[in-house]
Amino acid sequence: MSNNKTFTMIKPDAVANGHIGAILDQIIKAGFKINAMKYIALTEKTAGKFYEVHKERPFYGELVNFMSSGPIVAAILEKDNAVDDFRKLIGATDPSKAEEGTIRQRFAESIGANAVHGSDSSENAEIEGSFFFSAFEKF
């Protein structure tokens, strides 16, 4: 993935609350193209592998449990300056500190149940996108 692609997940809280369509609509209206997308449920093992980078952090177990608590929507998005533009679109991790109109301000419940994941770098977007999608699933 180059700097024009990023990875996102609509998390179990936003899926359970029926926000998939509204979040995807906001993403598309912000100029992102969806290059790959799937609706799946993570097992604890799969969620643990994805978040392995956080294994030594105190929130790891809670994060794995949360991410395996219900289905998610994983997607690869494309747009110029994708990573930075998407991070602005989703807002701060803490929804109470997120700017008005951002995805997390509109749809997140808390710091832990914050509606969406967004890659923090082009390198991580490539790693994360490849975790969920094969070369045949990416457009």
C-alpha positions in Angstrom: 0.0 0.0 0.0 1.3 3.4 -0.8 0.5 6.7 1.1 -2.8 6.8 -0.8 -4.3 3.8 1.1 -5.3 3.2 4.6 -7.0 0.4 6.6 -10.1 0.7 8.8 -12.4 -1.4 10.9 -15.9 -0.5 12.0 -15.7 -2.0 15.5 -18.3 -4.2 17.3 -19.9 -1.3 19.1 -20.7 0.6 16.0 -21.9 -2.5 14.2 -24.2 -3.5 17.1 -25.6 0.0 17.2 -26.5 -0.1 13.5 -24.0 2.5 12.3 -22.3 0.7 9.4 -24.2 2.5 6.7 -23.8 6.0 8.2 -20.1 5.5 8.8 -19.5 4.2 5.3 -21.6 7.1 3.9 -19.4 9.6 5.8 -16.2 7.8 4.6 -17.4 7.9 0.9 -18.6 11.5 1.2 -15.1 12.4 2.5 -13.7 11.3 -0.9 -12.5 7.8 0.0 -12.8 4.9 -2.4 -13.4 1.4 -0.9 -10.8 -1.0 -2.4 -11.7 -4.0 -0.3 -14.3 -4.7 2.4 -15.7 -7.6 4.4 -18.1 -8.2 7.3 -16.6 -10.7 9.6 -16.4 -11.8 13.3 -13.0 -12.1 14.9 -12.2 -14.9 17.2 -10.2 -14.1 20.4 -7.2 -15.8 18.7 -7.5 -13.7 15.6 -8.1 -10.5 17.5 -5.1 -11.3 19.7 -2.9 -11.8 16.7 -4.0 -8.6 15.1 -3.4 -6.6 18.3 -0.2 -8.5 19.2 1.8 -5.3 19.1 -0.1 -4.3 22.3 0.4 -7.6 24.1 2.4 -6.1 26.9 0.0 -3.2 27.5 -2.6 -3.4 30.4 -5.5 -2.9 28.0 -4.6 -5.8 25.7 -7.0 -8.4 27.2 -9.9 -6.0 27.3 -9.2 -5.0 23.7 -9.1 -8.6 22.4 -12.3 -9.4 24.3 -14.1 -6.3 22.9 -12.9 -6.9 19.3 -14.1 -10.5 19.4 -17.4 -9.6 21.0 -19.3 -9.2 17.7 -18.9 -8.7 14.0 -16.7 -6.0 12.4 -16.4 -4.4 9.0 -12.8 -4.4 7.7 -11.9 -2.2 4.7 -9.0 -0.8 2.7 -9.6 2.8 1.6 -8.0 4.9 -1.1 -7.5 8.6 -1.3 -4.6 11.0 -1.7 -3.0 11.5 1.8 -5.3 8.6 3.0 -3.8 7.9 6.4 -3.7 11.5 7.6 -7.1 12.4 6.1 -8.7 9.4 7.6 -7.3 10.0 11.0 -8.8 13.5 10.8 -12.1 12.1 9.7 -12.4 9.6 12.6 -11.3 12.1 15.3 -9.6 11.6 18.7 -9.7 8.2 20.3 -11.6 9.7 23.2 -15.0 10.7 21.6 -15.5 13.5 24.2 -12.3 15.1 22.8 -13.1 14.4 19.1 -14.0 17.3 16.9 -17.6 18.0 15.9 -18.7 15.9 13.0 -16.0 13.3 13.2 -16.9 9.6 13.1 -15.9 9.0 16.7 -17.7 12.2 18.0 -20.9 11.0 16.2 -20.8 7.3 16.8 -18.4 6.2 19.6 -19.5 5.3 23.1 -16.2 5.6 25.0 -12.4 5.5 24.6 -12.6 1.7 24.5 -15.7 1.4 22.3 -14.6 4.1 19.9 -16.5 2.9 16.7 -13.6 2.7 14.3 -10.0 1.8 13.8 -7.7 3.8 11.5 -4.1 2.9 10.6 -1.5 5.3 12.0 0.9 5.0 9.1 1.2 3.8 5.5 3.4 0.9 6.7 0.8 -0.2 9.3 -2.0 0.2 6.8 -0.2 -2.3 4.5 0.3 -4.7 7.4 -3.2 -4.4 8.7 -4.8 -4.6 5.3 -2.8 -7.7 4.4 -3.9 -9.3 7.7 -7.5 -9.2 6.5 -7.3 -9.3 2.7 -5.4 -11.5 0.2 -4.0 -10.0 -3.0 -7.1 -11.3 -4.9 -9.4 -9.3 -2.6 -7.7 -5.9 -3.0 -8.7 -3.6 -5.8 
